[in-house]
Amino acid sequence: MSPNYRIQAATGIHRGDREYQQDQVLLMAHPYAKGCILGVVADGMGGRSGGRKASDQVMLTARQLFERFEPAHEDCARMLRTIVQDAHTVIRLTAIAAEQEPHSTIAAFVVLPDGVCHFMHSGDSRLYHFHGQQQMHRSKDHSYVQALVDRGDITDEQAQNHPQSNILLGCLGAATAPPMEHHVIAKLQPGDSLMACSDGVWHYFTAQELGAVLEALSPREASQFLIEKARLRSNGGGDNLSLAILKLEAAAAN
C-alpha cells in the first residue's frame, strides 16, 4: 500500500561568517525505489582542506552506498552504520596527507517506501522529527555539553549558550571509533517534518521556534528563513550553516 502523503523537500547551505565552507548537504531520491529518500548533513572540521575533504568523503560514501541499497531486502540501519564506518575509515586515511587532521559529523535520515524512517548521527549535527509544531524526537549530541545535560549539571537552556558547546566527544575521523545513535520512526504521517542540520543552524533556535517554522512554511521557504534568521542572530560570528528538510502533506484524494 502506498503512503498516504506526498513529500516536499529542500536543502540549504551558507558559508556564514567563516572564510570557507566545510559543511556539505545531500538530499536524494533512490535511483529505482520510489518513495525512498536519503538526507545527509556533514559538518567538516580540520582546517580549510581537511574539513572539506572530510565532509566530501561523507557525501561520496553516502551517495554510493545509498545507490546500491535495496530497501526491499536490506537492513536500513546496517546501511547507515556502514556509511558512518566507511567514511570514518577513509577520513582517517586521508589524515595522513592532509594539512590538518580532518574530522566530520554526520546526521542522516532515510525514508523507506513503506513510510518507515531511520535516523543515524555521529557528532553534534542534529536530526529532528516534528508532527505539526510538536517535537517528537531530537537526536542527542555527542558532545561535552550534552554530557553535562545528561548528568543534570546544566539545563537544556544553559547548554544552548554554553562556552564549550563546540567540544565533541566523538565524530568521524577521530582516533577512536565514531559513536553512532540510531532511531526509528515506525510510520511517517501527514503533518510530519524531518530536518537534519549542522550546529551552525540549530544553535540559534529553540525547538518551539523550529516546529513553528517547519509547520508554517514549505521546506524551501523554511530553509531560507532559518539560514537568514541564524545569520542575523549570530551577529557576525556565525558558523557554516547546512540543513535538509523533508515535509509530508496529505495526499490529494483521487
TIFISE-416421 format. One line per 2 residues: number of its first residue (from 0); for each residue x, y, z of N, C-alpha, C. Coordinates in nm, 3 decimals. Example, Ala and Ser with C-alpha at 12.3 -4.5 7.8 and 13.67 -1.06 7.14 Angstrom:
% residues 2
0> 1.319:-0.569:0.780:1.230:-0.450:0.780:1.320:-0.330:0.780  1.285:-0.225:0.708:1.367:-0.106:0.714:1.290:0.003:0.787;
END
This chain:
% residues 254
0> 0.084:-0.118:0.000:0.000:0.000:0.000:0.089:0.124:0.000  0.060:0.220:-0.087:0.142:0.340:-0.097:0.113:0.432:0.021;
2> 0.211:0.512:0.063:0.190:0.603:0.176:0.079:0.704:0.146  0.013:0.751:0.252:-0.099:0.845:0.237:-0.051:0.989:0.245;
4> 0.065:1.016:0.186:0.119:1.151:0.187:0.198:1.179:0.060  0.220:1.308:0.036:0.314:1.348:-0.067:0.429:1.421:0.001;
6> 0.543:1.420:-0.063:0.666:1.469:0.000:0.714:1.597:-0.066  0.746:1.695:0.016:0.818:1.815:-0.027:0.953:1.815:0.044;
8> 1.057:1.861:-0.024:1.190:1.858:0.038:1.277:1.969:-0.019  1.375:2.010:0.059:1.468:2.115:0.015:1.594:2.110:0.102;
10> 1.700:2.166:0.051:1.823:2.183:0.127:1.861:2.331:0.131  1.946:2.365:0.226:2.001:2.499:0.233:2.144:2.492:0.282;
12> 2.229:2.581:0.232:2.369:2.584:0.277:2.421:2.727:0.262  2.504:2.769:0.359:2.560:2.905:0.358:2.694:2.902:0.430;
14> 2.786:2.981:0.384:2.919:2.986:0.445:2.918:3.053:0.581  2.813:3.131:0.608:2.809:3.204:0.734:2.917:3.310:0.737;
16> 2.981:3.326:0.852:3.087:3.426:0.866:3.226:3.363:0.862  3.235:3.237:0.820:3.364:3.169:0.806:3.429:3.207:0.673;
18> 3.559:3.187:0.666:3.632:3.217:0.543:3.603:3.116:0.433  3.566:2.994:0.472:3.542:2.890:0.374:3.433:2.796:0.423;
20> 3.377:2.720:0.329:3.266:2.631:0.357:3.317:2.490:0.381  3.287:2.435:0.499:3.325:2.296:0.529:3.204:2.206:0.547;
22> 3.084:2.264:0.559:2.962:2.184:0.563:2.931:2.130:0.424  2.861:2.018:0.423:2.807:1.963:0.299:2.669:1.907:0.329;
24> 2.581:1.912:0.230:2.444:1.861:0.248:2.402:1.785:0.123  2.325:1.679:0.144:2.278:1.594:0.034:2.134:1.554:0.060;
26> 2.052:1.562:-0.043:1.915:1.513:-0.038:1.887:1.448:-0.172  1.862:1.317:-0.172:1.848:1.247:-0.300:1.744:1.136:-0.291;
28> 1.675:1.117:-0.404:1.581:1.006:-0.417:1.656:0.883:-0.463  1.610:0.768:-0.420:1.671:0.642:-0.460:1.658:0.624:-0.611;
30> 1.759:0.567:-0.679:1.754:0.557:-0.826:1.640:0.473:-0.881  1.588:0.378:-0.803:1.476:0.297:-0.858:1.366:0.266:-0.757;
32> 1.387:0.285:-0.628:1.284:0.256:-0.527:1.204:0.383:-0.501  1.086:0.393:-0.559:1.004:0.513:-0.546:0.966:0.535:-0.399;
34> 0.978:0.659:-0.354:0.944:0.693:-0.217:1.055:0.671:-0.117  1.173:0.631:-0.165:1.289:0.610:-0.078:1.383:0.730:-0.093;
36> 1.411:0.799:0.016:1.484:0.926:0.011:1.591:0.927:0.120  1.707:0.981:0.085:1.818:0.998:0.178:1.846:1.146:0.199;
38> 1.863:1.186:0.324:1.908:1.320:0.358:2.031:1.312:0.447  2.134:1.391:0.416:2.259:1.387:0.493:2.314:1.528:0.512;
40> 2.357:1.557:0.634:2.434:1.679:0.663:2.566:1.636:0.725  2.677:1.695:0.677:2.809:1.668:0.733:2.878:1.801:0.761;
42> 2.929:1.815:0.881:3.000:1.937:0.924:3.148:1.901:0.936  3.226:1.944:0.837:3.368:1.912:0.836:3.448:2.001:0.929;
44> 3.554:1.944:0.987:3.643:2.017:1.078:3.787:1.979:1.048  3.879:2.073:1.070:4.020:2.042:1.050:4.089:2.130:0.949;
46> 4.054:2.257:0.947:4.120:2.347:0.854:4.054:2.345:0.718  4.094:2.439:0.633:4.026:2.456:0.505:4.025:2.330:0.421;
48> 4.140:2.265:0.407:4.147:2.145:0.323:4.095:2.023:0.397  4.134:2.009:0.524:4.098:1.889:0.598:3.949:1.875:0.621;
50> 3.883:1.980:0.668:3.741:1.972:0.696:3.658:1.947:0.573  3.691:2.014:0.463:3.613:1.994:0.341:3.635:1.855:0.284;
52> 3.758:1.804:0.292:3.783:1.667:0.247:3.701:1.567:0.328  3.690:1.591:0.457:3.615:1.500:0.543:3.467:1.500:0.509;
54> 3.406:1.619:0.496:3.263:1.624:0.464:3.237:1.575:0.322  3.328:1.602:0.230:3.315:1.548:0.094:3.312:1.396:0.096;
56> 3.396:1.336:0.179:3.402:1.191:0.185:3.272:1.133:0.243  3.214:1.201:0.339:3.085:1.157:0.392:2.981:1.155:0.281;
58> 2.977:1.261:0.201:2.879:1.270:0.092:2.901:1.162:-0.013  3.027:1.142:-0.052:3.059:1.041:-0.153:3.020:0.901:-0.106;
60> 3.055:0.870:0.019:3.024:0.738:0.074:2.873:0.718:0.085  2.803:0.819:0.133:2.658:0.809:0.149:2.589:0.788:0.015;
62> 2.629:0.864:-0.085:2.568:0.852:-0.218:2.592:0.713:-0.277  2.715:0.667:-0.269:2.749:0.538:-0.328:2.674:0.422:-0.262;
64> 2.669:0.422:-0.129:2.604:0.312:-0.059:2.452:0.318:-0.073  2.396:0.438:-0.077:2.251:0.451:-0.093:2.208:0.406:-0.233;
66> 2.287:0.439:-0.333:2.252:0.398:-0.469:2.251:0.246:-0.485  2.335:0.177:-0.405:2.339:0.030:-0.411:2.243:-0.037:-0.314;
68> 2.184:0.040:-0.226:2.095:-0.012:-0.123:1.966:-0.066:-0.185  1.923:-0.184:-0.141:1.798:-0.243:-0.187:1.699:-0.244:-0.070;
70> 1.612:-0.142:-0.063:1.527:-0.125:0.055:1.432:-0.242:0.081  1.396:-0.317:-0.021:1.303:-0.428:-0.001:1.370:-0.549:0.062;
72> 1.504:-0.554:0.056:1.575:-0.675:0.101:1.684:-0.650:0.204  1.729:-0.525:0.220:1.842:-0.497:0.307:1.801:-0.419:0.431;
74> 1.885:-0.429:0.533:1.863:-0.361:0.661:1.910:-0.216:0.649  1.817:-0.121:0.665:1.850:0.020:0.650:1.947:0.067:0.759;
76> 1.927:0.021:0.882:2.016:0.060:0.991:2.159:0.015:0.962  2.173:-0.104:0.909:2.307:-0.155:0.874:2.369:-0.070:0.765;
78> 2.291:-0.031:0.665:2.343:0.054:0.559:2.392:0.188:0.614  2.316:0.247:0.706:2.357:0.375:0.765:2.483:0.359:0.850;
80> 2.490:0.250:0.926:2.612:0.225:1.004:2.733:0.209:0.913  2.714:0.144:0.800:2.824:0.125:0.705:2.870:0.258:0.647;
82> 2.776:0.348:0.620:2.814:0.481:0.572:2.906:0.548:0.673  2.868:0.545:0.801:2.949:0.609:0.905:3.086:0.542:0.916;
84> 3.087:0.410:0.921:3.212:0.337:0.940:3.306:0.353:0.820  3.253:0.341:0.700:3.338:0.352:0.581:3.392:0.494:0.564;
86> 3.307:0.593:0.586:3.354:0.732:0.576:3.460:0.760:0.682  3.438:0.711:0.802:3.537:0.729:0.910:3.672:0.669:0.870;
88> 3.670:0.549:0.814:3.796:0.482:0.775:3.871:0.563:0.670  3.799:0.610:0.568:3.866:0.685:0.461:3.916:0.820:0.512;
90> 3.839:0.884:0.599:3.884:1.012:0.657:4.012:0.992:0.737  4.020:0.883:0.811:4.142:0.852:0.887:4.261:0.834:0.793;
92> 4.239:0.770:0.680:4.347:0.751:0.582:4.384:0.884:0.518  4.285:0.967:0.493:4.309:1.099:0.434:4.397:1.185:0.525;
94> 4.385:1.165:0.654:4.460:1.247:0.751:4.610:1.235:0.732  4.654:1.126:0.675:4.798:1.105:0.655:4.856:1.213:0.565;
96> 4.778:1.253:0.461:4.829:1.351:0.364:4.768:1.490:0.381  4.673:1.507:0.473:4.605:1.636:0.489:4.692:1.736:0.564;
98> 4.664:1.866:0.540:4.736:1.971:0.611:4.706:1.966:0.760  4.582:1.939:0.794:4.542:1.926:0.932:4.455:1.802:0.944;
100> 4.442:1.750:1.064:4.367:1.626:1.081:4.218:1.649:1.053  4.162:1.580:0.954:4.022:1.604:0.917:3.925:1.525:1.004;
102> 3.812:1.587:1.033:3.703:1.523:1.106:3.571:1.568:1.044  3.466:1.495:1.074:3.334:1.537:1.028:3.227:1.478:1.119;
104> 3.118:1.550:1.132:2.997:1.494:1.190:2.915:1.433:1.077  2.808:1.364:1.114:2.708:1.321:1.017:2.572:1.315:1.086;
106> 2.470:1.361:1.014:2.331:1.344:1.056:2.256:1.301:0.931  2.199:1.181:0.933:2.137:1.125:0.814:2.002:1.064:0.845;
108> 1.909:1.080:0.751:1.780:1.010:0.762:1.750:0.941:0.630  1.681:0.828:0.640:1.633:0.756:0.523:1.484:0.731:0.540;
110> 1.406:0.775:0.442:1.264:0.743:0.437:1.247:0.624:0.342  1.184:0.518:0.391:1.163:0.398:0.311:1.027:0.404:0.240;
112> 1.011:0.328:0.134:0.885:0.333:0.058:0.760:0.303:0.140  0.774:0.224:0.247:0.658:0.189:0.329:0.629:0.289:0.439;
114> 0.705:0.401:0.443:0.680:0.506:0.542:0.762:0.495:0.669  0.843:0.389:0.682:0.935:0.379:0.796:1.051:0.476:0.771;
116> 1.102:0.536:0.879:1.214:0.630:0.867:1.323:0.595:0.968  1.447:0.597:0.922:1.562:0.569:1.007:1.649:0.694:1.021;
118> 1.692:0.723:1.144:1.787:0.829:1.175:1.920:0.765:1.216  2.031:0.832:1.180:2.163:0.794:1.231:2.248:0.920:1.240;
120> 2.318:0.937:1.354:2.406:1.054:1.362:2.530:1.022:1.443  2.632:1.104:1.422:2.756:1.099:1.498:2.810:1.241:1.507;
122> 2.833:1.288:1.629:2.878:1.425:1.648:2.766:1.516:1.692  2.772:1.645:1.654:2.672:1.741:1.701:2.586:1.800:1.590;
124> 2.589:1.742:1.470:2.485:1.775:1.373:2.360:1.699:1.415  2.245:1.763:1.401:2.123:1.710:1.463:2.018:1.662:1.363;
126> 1.931:1.575:1.415:1.813:1.527:1.345:1.690:1.560:1.429  1.589:1.616:1.363:1.464:1.650:1.430:1.347:1.583:1.359;
128> 1.247:1.542:1.438:1.120:1.493:1.386:1.010:1.572:1.455  0.931:1.644:1.376:0.817:1.718:1.428:0.688:1.663:1.367;
130> 0.581:1.668:1.444:0.447:1.649:1.389:0.372:1.778:1.414  0.341:1.850:1.308:0.294:1.986:1.325:0.403:2.067:1.393;
132> 0.368:2.134:1.503:0.469:2.210:1.578:0.531:2.128:1.691  0.482:2.008:1.715:0.527:1.930:1.831:0.653:1.849:1.797;
134> 0.756:1.866:1.879:0.877:1.787:1.861:0.852:1.644:1.909  0.872:1.550:1.818:0.854:1.409:1.850:0.986:1.344:1.890;
136> 1.096:1.390:1.830:1.228:1.334:1.860:1.335:1.435:1.820  1.442:1.437:1.899:1.561:1.515:1.865:1.682:1.432:1.903;
138> 1.777:1.420:1.811:1.898:1.344:1.840:1.978:1.413:1.951  2.051:1.334:2.028:2.137:1.387:2.135:2.279:1.400:2.083;
140> 2.337:1.518:2.100:2.472:1.544:2.053:2.574:1.456:2.125  2.675:1.416:2.053:2.791:1.350:2.114:2.891:1.461:2.150;
142> 2.860:1.530:2.258:2.937:1.649:2.296:2.953:1.658:2.446  3.051:1.738:2.487:3.077:1.761:2.629:2.956:1.825:2.696;
144> 2.895:1.923:2.629:2.783:1.994:2.688:2.661:1.902:2.704  2.637:1.815:2.604:2.526:1.719:2.617:2.550:1.624:2.735;
146> 2.676:1.587:2.757:2.709:1.502:2.872:2.676:1.573:3.003  2.701:1.704:3.008:2.665:1.781:3.127:2.514:1.782:3.149;
148> 2.439:1.796:3.040:2.293:1.793:3.049:2.246:1.657:3.098  2.302:1.551:3.042:2.262:1.415:3.080:2.288:1.387:3.227;
150> 2.396:1.446:3.280:2.428:1.427:3.423:2.345:1.517:3.514  2.273:1.611:3.456:2.194:1.703:3.536:2.271:1.823:3.586;
152> 2.393:1.844:3.534:2.475:1.956:3.580:2.427:2.090:3.525  2.370:2.088:3.403:2.315:2.210:3.343:2.183:2.174:3.276;
154> 2.104:2.276:3.245:1.976:2.255:3.177:1.996:2.264:3.026  1.894:2.224:2.951:1.897:2.238:2.805:1.912:2.385:2.767;
156> 1.846:2.473:2.841:1.855:2.616:2.811:1.998:2.668:2.832  2.063:2.624:2.940:2.202:2.665:2.965:2.296:2.607:2.861;
158> 2.266:2.487:2.813:2.351:2.423:2.713:2.351:2.501:2.582  2.239:2.566:2.552:2.225:2.634:2.423:2.333:2.741:2.404;
160> 2.375:2.805:2.513:2.475:2.913:2.503:2.600:2.884:2.584  2.629:2.756:2.606:2.747:2.719:2.685:2.876:2.750:2.607;
162> 2.977:2.808:2.673:3.101:2.846:2.603:3.181:2.727:2.548  3.153:2.606:2.597:3.226:2.489:2.548:3.138:2.398:2.462;
164> 3.041:2.459:2.397:2.946:2.381:2.318:3.009:2.317:2.194  3.130:2.362:2.157:3.194:2.308:2.037:3.283:2.187:2.066;
166> 3.290:2.142:2.190:3.376:2.027:2.223:3.299:1.898:2.200  3.347:1.816:2.106:3.283:1.690:2.073:3.347:1.575:2.150;
168> 3.267:1.476:2.184:3.317:1.354:2.246:3.339:1.243:2.144  3.297:1.266:2.021:3.317:1.168:1.916:3.265:1.219:1.784;
170> 3.328:1.175:1.676:3.287:1.211:1.541:3.364:1.124:1.443  3.344:1.143:1.315:3.416:1.068:1.214:3.557:1.126:1.198;
172> 3.655:1.038:1.188:3.793:1.080:1.170:3.873:1.091:1.297  3.809:1.074:1.413:3.881:1.080:1.541:3.962:0.952:1.561;
174> 4.045:0.953:1.664:4.131:0.837:1.690:4.052:0.714:1.732  3.938:0.736:1.794:3.853:0.624:1.836:3.736:0.608:1.740;
176> 3.673:0.492:1.743:3.560:0.466:1.654:3.448:0.567:1.680  3.381:0.612:1.577:3.277:0.714:1.596:3.156:0.658:1.670;
178> 3.100:0.736:1.763:2.974:0.694:1.824:2.863:0.701:1.721  2.766:0.614:1.732:2.652:0.614:1.640:2.524:0.597:1.719;
180> 2.427:0.680:1.691:2.296:0.668:1.755:2.192:0.648:1.647  2.114:0.541:1.660:2.012:0.504:1.562:1.875:0.523:1.624;
182> 1.782:0.573:1.543:1.644:0.594:1.588:1.552:0.558:1.472  1.437:0.497:1.504:1.341:0.457:1.401:1.207:0.524:1.427;
184> 1.149:0.579:1.321:1.011:0.625:1.323:0.930:0.515:1.254  0.840:0.454:1.328:0.772:0.334:1.277:0.684:0.363:1.155;
186> 0.623:0.480:1.151:0.536:0.513:1.039:0.521:0.664:1.028  0.570:0.720:0.919:0.552:0.863:0.897:0.408:0.893:0.861;
188> 0.363:1.013:0.901:0.224:1.053:0.880:0.219:1.192:0.817  0.109:1.223:0.748:0.091:1.361:0.702:0.101:1.457:0.821;
190> 0.170:1.568:0.801:0.196:1.662:0.909:0.332:1.645:0.973  0.403:1.537:0.938:0.539:1.517:0.989:0.639:1.600:0.911;
192> 0.742:1.647:0.981:0.856:1.714:0.919:0.984:1.653:0.974  1.083:1.637:0.888:1.215:1.589:0.928:1.316:1.697:0.893;
194> 1.415:1.714:0.980:1.523:1.808:0.949:1.656:1.755:1.000  1.755:1.755:0.914:1.895:1.733:0.953:1.965:1.867:0.939;
196> 2.047:1.904:1.038:2.114:2.035:1.029:2.243:2.035:1.109  2.335:2.123:1.070:2.460:2.141:1.144:2.438:2.235:1.261;
198> 2.536:2.242:1.351:2.520:2.325:1.470:2.515:2.473:1.436  2.562:2.511:1.317:2.550:2.650:1.275:2.407:2.694:1.257;
200> 2.316:2.598:1.243:2.173:2.627:1.234:2.106:2.613:1.371  2.112:2.493:1.430:2.030:2.467:1.549:2.070:2.550:1.669;
202> 2.194:2.596:1.672:2.243:2.673:1.787:2.158:2.797:1.814  2.090:2.849:1.713:2.020:2.977:1.727:1.869:2.964:1.743;
204> 1.818:2.841:1.764:1.673:2.824:1.771:1.632:2.729:1.883  1.517:2.759:1.941:1.455:2.664:2.032:1.376:2.562:1.951;
206> 1.342:2.452:2.015:1.261:2.351:1.948:1.125:2.409:1.909  1.070:2.495:1.993:0.940:2.556:1.964:0.947:2.642:1.838;
208> 1.055:2.717:1.824:1.071:2.800:1.704:1.084:2.714:1.579  1.164:2.610:1.588:1.183:2.523:1.472:1.050:2.458:1.431;
210> 0.975:2.409:1.529:0.848:2.346:1.498:0.751:2.441:1.430  0.747:2.564:1.478:0.657:2.664:1.420:0.695:2.695:1.276;
212> 0.824:2.708:1.250:0.872:2.740:1.115:0.843:2.625:1.019  0.873:2.503:1.063:0.854:2.388:0.974:0.707:2.363:0.944;
214> 0.619:2.392:1.040:0.476:2.374:1.013:0.424:2.481:0.918  0.469:2.606:0.935:0.409:2.718:0.864:0.460:2.732:0.719;
216> 0.584:2.691:0.695:0.647:2.719:0.566:0.677:2.592:0.488  0.692:2.608:0.358:0.737:2.497:0.275:0.884:2.470:0.307;
218> 0.937:2.351:0.273:1.079:2.323:0.300:1.173:2.428:0.239  1.146:2.472:0.119:1.232:2.575:0.057:1.225:2.705:0.134;
220> 1.104:2.748:0.168:1.089:2.872:0.245:1.149:2.859:0.384  1.130:2.743:0.447:1.183:2.722:0.582:1.335:2.724:0.582;
222> 1.397:2.661:0.483:1.544:2.658:0.479:1.599:2.799:0.460  1.536:2.877:0.375:1.582:3.015:0.354:1.562:3.099:0.480;
224> 1.446:3.083:0.543:1.416:3.162:0.664:1.513:3.128:0.776  1.537:2.998:0.799:1.623:2.959:0.911:1.767:3.005:0.889;
226> 1.816:2.998:0.768:1.951:3.047:0.740:1.960:3.198:0.762  1.863:3.271:0.710:1.865:3.417:0.725:1.854:3.457:0.872;
228> 1.766:3.390:0.947:1.748:3.424:1.089:1.872:3.386:1.171  1.933:3.270:1.140:2.055:3.231:1.211:2.168:3.328:1.182;
230> 2.177:3.374:1.058:2.280:3.473:1.023:2.260:3.602:1.103  2.136:3.643:1.116:2.106:3.765:1.191:2.139:3.748:1.339;
232> 2.101:3.634:1.395:2.122:3.612:1.538:2.268:3.586:1.573  2.347:3.542:1.477:2.490:3.518:1.504:2.569:3.647:1.518;
234> 2.512:3.756:1.468:2.572:3.889:1.486:2.717:3.895:1.438  2.740:3.837:1.321:2.872:3.844:1.260:2.970:3.737:1.304;
236> 2.927:3.644:1.389:3.016:3.538:1.437:2.966:3.398:1.407  2.890:3.385:1.300:2.825:3.258:1.271:2.913:3.156:1.202;
238> 2.881:3.029:1.224:2.949:2.915:1.163:2.888:2.889:1.025  2.948:2.793:0.952:2.882:2.740:0.833:2.744:2.689:0.871;
240> 2.651:2.697:0.778:2.515:2.650:0.802:2.473:2.552:0.693  2.410:2.443:0.733:2.356:2.350:0.633:2.237:2.277:0.692;
242> 2.139:2.248:0.609:2.021:2.177:0.654:1.950:2.110:0.538  1.882:2.001:0.570:1.796:1.929:0.475:1.662:1.909:0.543;
244> 1.554:1.950:0.475:1.420:1.945:0.532:1.331:1.861:0.441  1.250:1.776:0.503:1.152:1.696:0.432:1.019:1.709:0.505;
246> 0.913:1.735:0.430:0.782:1.761:0.489:0.677:1.675:0.420  0.589:1.615:0.499:0.487:1.526:0.447:0.351:1.593:0.456;
248> 0.281:1.596:0.343:0.148:1.652:0.337:0.051:1.546:0.292  -0.075:1.559:0.333:-0.175:1.461:0.296:-0.188:1.452:0.144;
250> -0.194:1.330:0.094:-0.209:1.308:-0.049:-0.348:1.352:-0.094  -0.356:1.410:-0.214:-0.484:1.455:-0.267:-0.573:1.334:-0.294;
252> -0.701:1.349:-0.263:-0.796:1.240:-0.287:-0.815:1.217:-0.436  -0.827:1.090:-0.476:-0.846:1.057:-0.618:-0.989:1.091:-0.662;
END
